[in-house]
């Protein structure tokens, strides 16, 4: 049952990619969730549709679009490479972006539900003391719905751990660099006698995903109890 060095590498890369994916998406998710929960504006339906789009389109399509945008000849990737020397294609950072995009809607939705559960009267009371919207969000709204924010982050982490299609499109399947657990499982099943390795990685995936989901549900339950009237 001990993992081989290659399997440890896949586990390490998966955790690294998933943590960075959540870190990159957390602040934008909070901002968009607050906008959708607290503001009525023209185009709100369009914004909500674009945010949720990665949930319904094939991950391979998401990966292909990211490849076009972030490739060395893409409109954004070429500038990042020329100005900052950053290369995202066939690199773990590209895998983190792809995983983050796919997991982003789950994080936004959980945080939005948490913000909507906060009584607006608390925010209004804070605003009457002369504080702006950003201060109210930071000092009132987020502390009251922090369990929902944590639940969204954990749920996005779990989703990022299992990402395959978008990741392989932009980052490839390079051992020790971009090969995450799902890619390692795919590689093992394509190799003669790789069933035992695949089962070990499947077991790790189930344990990590189940733990993350349990933590997310626990945070959501705490958020519901805290915000219950």
N, C-alpha and C positions, 0 to 999 in steps of 0.2 A: 504493500500500500504506500510505500515511500515514493515521493515524486522524484523523477529524474531531473538533472539540471535544466533540460529543455522545458520541462513542465513547470519548474519553478520560474523560469524566465517568462513563460506565458502568463502565469499567475501575477507576477510582478508587473508586467506590462499592462495587463487588464486592470489592475488596481490603479496604476498610474494614470492610464487613459481615462478611466471613469471618474477619478477624483478631479482631474484637471477639467474634464467636461462639465462637471457640476460647478466647479469654481468659476469657469468662464461664463456660465449661463445664469448664475444666481442673481446677480444685480439686475441684468436685463429682465429676468423673469419677474422679479419683485416690481420693477417699474411698469412692465406691461400688465401684470396682474392688478396693480393698483389702478392703472388707467382704465382697464376694463371693468373693475369693480366700482369705481367711484366717479367716473366721468361719462357723460353722454355726449357724443361728438359725431359729426358726419364721417362715415366710413368705418364706424365701430365694427359692423358686421364683417367688413373686409379684413380688418386687422385680426379679428377672432378667427376668421377662416384661414388666413395665412399662418397664424400661430399653430393651428391644429392640423394643418396640411400634412406635416411629416407623419402623423398618426395613420393616415389613410393611403398615402401613395407608397408604392414599393420602395423599401430602403435602397435598392439598387439605383432607382431613379434619383433619389436624394444624393447618393454618392456620385452619380454621374454629373449632376448639376454642380456639386461642389468641386468636382474635378475640373470642369470647364472654368469655374470662377477662380479656383485656387491653384490651378496648374501653373507651371513656369511660363506658359504663354497665355494664361488667363488674365482677365482685366484686373483682378486684384492680386493674384499670385505673382504675376510678372513684376508688379510694383513693389511688393514685399521683398522679392528676391533682389531687385535692383537697388532699392533704397536701404534695406536693412540686412540683406543677406539671409533672409529667412526662407527656407524651403519646406513646404507643407506636404507635398506629394511624396509618397513612399517614405513617410516619416511618422513617428508616433504622435507628433503634434497634429498632423492631419487626421489621424484616427480619433484623437480627442475631440476635434472640431466636429467630425462626422457623427460621433456618438452623442455629442452634446446637442446637435441639431435634432437628432431623432428623439432624444429624451426631453428636450425643451418643453414640448406641450404638456407633458405630465407634471412638470415642475410648476408651470404657469397655472394650470388648472387647480392644483392643490393650494397654492398660495392665494389665488383668487377667491376660492371658497372660504379660506380663512379670513381674508380681509372683509368679505361680504358678511361674515358672521360677527364682526366687531360692530357694536352699537355706534352709529354715527354721532350720537350725542356726546360721546367722550371726545371725539375729534373736534366737534364744534366748540365744546367748552375750552379746549386747548387753543383753538384759533381765536377765541374772544380775548385771550390774554396777549394777543399781538404776535403770535407765532405763525409762520408761514406753513405752506403745505408740506414742504420737505421736513421741517422740524416736527410737524404733527405726525408724519409717517414714521419718522425715526424714533420719536419719544413716546408715542401713544399707540399707533396702529400695529407696528411690528412687534413691540413687546407683548401686546395682547394676543396676537396670532402667531407667536413664535413657534409653537408646536406644529402649526400647519406649514410654516416655512421649512422647518426641519423635516417634516414628513415629505414635502415636495422634493427636497434635496435628496433624501434617501431613496425615494421612488425613482428619481431620475438616475441616481447612481446604479440602482438595480437594472434599469433599462439599458444604461450604457454598458454595463458588464456583458449583456447578452447581444450587443449589436454585432452583426455580421456583414450584411449586404452593403451598407454605405461605407463601412470600414475597409472592406477588401477593394472597393472601387478606387478609393483615394489613397490608401496607405499600402495596399498590396498585402502579401503574406510572407514577410521577411523574418526568418528565425532570429530571435534575440533583439529585434528592433520594432516590428509592427505585428508580430504574431500573438494575438490575444488568445484567450481560452477558446472562444468559438472557432477561431481559425485553426487552432491546434487540434481541436476535435475533428474538424473537416480534414485536416492533413493526415491525422492518424487513421481515419476511416478509409482514406485513399491509399494507404500504405499496407503492404502485406503484413499480417500479424499485428496490426495496430489496434485491435479491438480492446485489449486490456488497458492500453494507454488511454483510449477514448473513454472507457468506462470510469477510469480514475478522474479524468477531467470533467466528465458529466456529473459525477458525484460532487466535485468541488463546486461546479456551477449551481447545482441544486441547493447546496448548503448556503452559498453566498446569497443567492436570490431569495431563498426562504427567510434567511436572517434579515435581509434588507426589507422585505415585505412585512415581516413581523414588526420590525422597528417602526416602519412607516405607519402601520395600523395603530400601534401603541401611541405614537405622536398624535395621530388624528383623533383617537379616542380622548386623549388628554385635552386636545384643543376643543372638542365638543363639550367636555365637562366644564372647561374653564369659561367658555363663552355662552353656556346655557343660561337662559334667563332665570 
